[in-house]
Amino acid sequence: VTLHGTIEDCFYTKIGRLVHLQGQIRVDSDNSNALLIIAIPFAADNGPDSSGHAIGSLRTHSHDYASDQSYGSFVLIADGWSEMRFQYNKDNAANETFAAQSNAYYGFSITYTAT
């Protein structure tokens, strides 16, 4: 995925082990529908029973949703991950990661616990 040069800034604040990320990106080229995943500044905690999972808000603009993507979208950082995935819910199935779309905007906000 190649990001648009003028809309790619993301910010984080870290206090102790608590990390807050926010920003907005615009995809310039989807490179054949690559999955929408970005690196995070600190690895997430790998707590017991998925306690390290963090789910945050996601706003999309100019993203063409398929019919099976209409059950809500969000950002996810799972236990031990060093990445954040842009995901959507599916009816009676596991959530999936978005394929990036050229010229689409993705704004997000999430707070997680680092290792």
C-alpha positions as CSV (number, residue, x, y, z in Angstrom):
1,V,0.0,0.0,0.0
2,T,1.3,3.4,-0.9
3,L,0.0,6.4,1.1
4,H,-0.9,9.8,-0.3
5,G,2.0,12.1,0.5
6,T,-0.1,14.9,2.1
7,I,-2.4,12.7,4.3
8,E,-0.3,10.2,6.1
9,D,0.5,11.7,9.5
10,C,-0.4,9.8,12.6
11,F,0.4,10.6,16.2
12,Y,0.9,8.8,19.5
13,T,1.2,9.6,23.1
14,K,2.7,7.2,25.6
15,I,2.3,7.5,29.3
16,G,3.8,4.5,31.2
17,R,2.6,1.5,29.2
18,L,-0.5,3.1,27.9
19,V,-0.3,4.2,24.2
20,H,-2.9,6.3,22.4
21,L,-2.7,6.4,18.5
22,Q,-4.7,8.7,16.3
23,G,-4.6,9.9,12.7
24,Q,-5.9,9.7,9.2
25,I,-4.3,8.2,6.2
26,R,-5.2,8.3,2.5
27,V,-4.3,5.4,0.3
28,D,-2.7,6.6,-3.0
29,S,-2.2,3.2,-4.5
30,D,-3.7,0.0,-3.2
31,N,-1.1,-2.2,-5.0
32,S,-3.6,-4.8,-6.1
33,N,-5.8,-4.7,-3.0
34,A,-3.2,-5.2,-0.3
35,L,-4.5,-5.6,3.2
36,L,-4.7,-2.4,5.3
37,I,-2.2,-2.9,8.1
38,I,0.1,-0.3,9.6
39,A,3.0,-0.7,12.1
40,I,2.5,0.6,15.6
41,P,5.3,2.3,17.7
42,F,5.3,-0.3,20.6
43,A,4.2,-3.9,20.6
44,A,1.0,-4.7,22.4
45,D,0.9,-6.5,25.7
46,N,0.4,-10.2,25.5
47,G,-2.0,-10.6,28.4
48,P,-3.9,-13.7,29.5
49,D,-7.3,-14.5,27.9
50,S,-6.9,-11.9,25.1
51,S,-6.7,-9.1,27.7
52,G,-4.1,-7.3,25.5
53,H,-6.7,-6.8,22.6
54,A,-7.6,-3.2,21.9
55,I,-10.4,-2.1,19.6
56,G,-10.7,1.5,18.4
57,S,-12.9,3.7,16.2
58,L,-12.6,3.9,12.5
59,R,-14.0,6.5,10.1
60,T,-13.9,5.8,6.4
61,H,-14.4,8.2,3.4
62,S,-14.5,7.1,-0.2
63,H,-14.2,3.4,0.7
64,D,-16.5,1.3,-1.4
65,Y,-18.0,-1.2,1.0
66,A,-19.0,-4.6,-0.3
67,S,-22.4,-6.0,0.7
68,D,-20.8,-8.3,3.3
69,Q,-18.9,-5.4,5.0
70,S,-21.9,-3.6,6.3
71,Y,-21.7,-4.8,9.9
72,G,-19.3,-2.2,11.3
73,S,-15.7,-1.3,10.9
74,F,-13.0,-0.7,13.5
75,V,-9.2,-0.9,14.1
76,L,-7.7,-3.8,16.0
77,I,-4.5,-4.4,17.9
78,A,-4.4,-8.0,19.2
79,D,-2.2,-9.5,22.0
80,G,1.5,-9.2,21.2
81,W,1.0,-7.6,17.8
82,S,3.3,-4.9,16.4
83,E,0.7,-3.7,13.9
84,M,-2.8,-2.3,13.7
85,R,-5.3,-3.8,11.3
86,F,-8.3,-2.0,9.8
87,Q,-11.1,-4.5,10.0
88,Y,-14.8,-5.1,9.5
89,N,-17.4,-7.4,11.0
90,K,-19.2,-10.1,9.0
91,D,-22.5,-11.7,9.7
92,N,-22.1,-14.9,11.8
93,A,-18.3,-15.1,10.9
94,A,-14.9,-13.9,12.0
95,N,-13.9,-10.3,11.3
96,E,-11.6,-9.6,8.4
97,T,-9.0,-7.0,7.4
98,F,-9.9,-4.4,4.8
99,A,-8.3,-4.5,1.4
100,A,-6.9,-1.0,0.8
101,Q,-8.7,1.1,-1.8
102,S,-7.0,3.8,-3.9
103,N,-8.0,7.4,-2.8
104,A,-9.9,6.2,0.3
105,Y,-9.4,7.9,3.7
106,Y,-9.2,6.0,7.0
107,G,-9.3,8.0,10.2
108,F,-8.8,6.2,13.5
109,S,-8.3,6.5,17.3
110,I,-7.2,3.7,19.6
111,T,-5.6,3.2,23.0
112,Y,-3.7,0.1,24.0
113,T,-1.3,-1.3,26.6
114,A,2.3,-1.8,25.5
115,T,4.6,-4.5,26.7
